[in-house]
């Protein structure tokens, strides 16, 4: 009798629940990791993302072997092919898995197992282990959510601070006297703003093999080289320490700034490793708190980065499961416009802001949260792009993209396609915001101050067109009252000219309604 443990590509932690349950009997257990090309049939992932995941998986398999586990690393066309052959070859009698973070993959595993059972009655039973990749389990989150009519992140974040004892004084109150310093962390970039260089790693032999394999796959977006991401837990811990030493103190003030040639500024660059399991959220939070207090890090910076992990990351994961399997189909504004071709090409829009971020995304698979929200998703919202198509694009293109990440962040926060289940208002903005919070407009052929005509910034025309298109829906939202009053002040001829400019842009972009 042989017990099998199937480890997924985002569960690369030696203390994940399925491994931990069998740590004392590792010589009697076989571990399986599957590198399947079938994932590309559903999504043409960015080359950098494929290299990261597959290299991290291969390194993790090597580390498990060195620790005494019997590990089979299988490269194949389909998961079904790999699992069926492995079960038969090794006489697996029980198959153990940690719960996947992504709902569609769990559904696919159950369906795969059922197909194997129909072919062979001796197929081992499936044993699920609860995920320990997050601080709040879906059941924990549901217990919290059941207490409120409206689920707001700030309430959840404060609960998390109390629950885990983070940044509290001796009386259990927030350090500094307030829970949230977000207002202090929204400064526009001054001239010449430059952040520290990120920590980069030279690919080893394993990663070079993966890069070569990915480069041989045709028609994938993005570039595989240069590749500089961490692919092991030890390297991910180095990134954490590097962030503490070079970026933590300056993280807060300019975390919303966008600067050409500075794609990372003071951002932590930890999300890929948290999402793959190379780092655990609580160990990162504890280390940040300890180091920040020892260093005298400004509280706005320390609280700001901890809020992203303890607050936003846990909140969006909890909501993903709380909202359930029908959430991805939501389309509040009934937007159906296809993505312009330059989303897939990662360039060629003619807008300096978008093309700058596309180029950075093509090179690394990364853009920070404001570039994602206030450029890419904002464009999708005001241009009326199909929310399911744009969410799928984010999932494919970003180094830290997973279903649980993008459904809430893009569909909910970025596109307001859920009608306000997550966010309290649509995050729509004109070129004025981009001009204030970035350096992109200075190098653009469009004028950020114009709303009509061939030289007008498309974000301006699209913004007002969005408000006019959805005026009845938006008027119901009290947080939109001020901007809707501004819409009323536009004279009919001016609004008509603005909407004509928006239509001309969309026609040129290649998206038909």
Phi, psi and omega in degrees: 000129183233129176270135178249138175243118177260117181256126181274167187290350176247023181234041191271063180225130185290347177253018175294156197298321181293319177292316182300325181292340183239016184299330181279351182230038188297333180289344181257009186236142172251135180254136180240132167235134185241126174254098188251132176285350182296338179297333182282344176290332179267321183218128176275089186289153173302140182301319180298322180294316179298317179298316180301307186294312183291322178292318178298320177298315181295319177295320180295320177300318179295320179294321177295318177300316180296336180269005175099006177276149171272112190239132173245119178252114189246124172258127186203179180280322183223154176295323181297316177301314183294313185292315181300314180295319182293316179300315181292317184294322187252005177060045182293128182253339173219137180244117184252137176221146167279142180307127177292151176287327183267126182300314181301328181287324176298317178299319180294322179295316179298316179295319178299314180298321179294322178295318178296322179295324179292326180282320184224112179299341181276004178304131184294154177289155182262127181241117181267139174247139180297145179287136172245026181277349181232162181280330179248123173286162175305324178291319177299315181295318180299322178296320176292313185297329181295348181273353189232147173280322177242129181265112179240139186301323183300319178295317179296317181298317179296321177299319178294320177301315180291316184298321184254004175063049186251129178052049177242152175272186184296339180265007180079015178260159183294138175302137180084353175089358176216154185278331194222128180247027186301325182297336180275355188246036183231034184285142175287152183286125173286165180300133177082010180301130181215126179268172179289156179291140177287160176281126181241149181240140176278127181301135175272189184298320179297313181294322178299322177296319179293317179302315180298319179294319180290321179296335180280349179274122185284158168062032173264147179282158174080176181251143177274337180232148354288145177247124187228009182284155173291145181232003178227165177297318182298321177292321178298322176296326175297320178298319178299312180293324178295320176299315180299317185284328189242344190230333188302313184298327182261007187297319192293300195305320188247028182290343177262359184281150177233120187231126177300134181079001180231071187289341185247335181044239181255018183289152191285329181060036182257344187301321179300324184280325172296319185284340176267350181093001179292331173237149177256139185303321184289323178294325178292315180299313180299318181292319178297316180297313180299309183293319181297318179290323178293322184277346186074033178303136175309134186299328179297323178286314182295312179296324182298315181285324177295323179298325179295326184269305183287329181267281191297314183297313180292324181296312182291325175294318178297316179296323179306316179279326180294319182289330173088181190287346179274349184303317184298343182271358185291143181208074188306316184269001183054051175273132183224009182291131179292157179293135173301150185300337182285351169292315180287324180283345183057050176153162177101013181284334186088348176267124185299322181297309181295316183293328175296313180291321176302316181296319178293321178295319178299323184283327189228347187075016186230142163211148185280176195295328180283324173299322179291312186283310192264353172250291189292306181290323178300316177299315179301320180294306187283338176275350178077032180287150180302121185294326179292319179294318182288323177297318177296323178297314177302316181302318184286323193272336190262141184300332181251018185283130173217164182301314182294332179287309192278331179301311182283317185289319183268300182301318183273295186289312187282320188251352180053030182287345178271003176072016177109012175296325181258300183266155182272350177200161174291137177270067178265139180213152178267184177296340179299318178297314182297320179295324181285321189258007180217174173254008189290325190294335182295334181254021187256147177286344180266154181262118183292348182261352182260146181247345182226157176093171186294339180264358183289141176300124180303329178299326179293307182296318181294324180299307182291326176297319177300314180298319181290320181299321188247028183307314181299320179291316186290331180295338179285346183265114183299333180285351178260005186301316184295313183289330178290329174293324176295323177298320180299330184284345179287127177295149184305315179298321180293316179297322178297320179293321178298314183291328175294320177297318178298316181296321179295320178297314182294324177295317179293330181288343175092014179254116177268142182298000000 
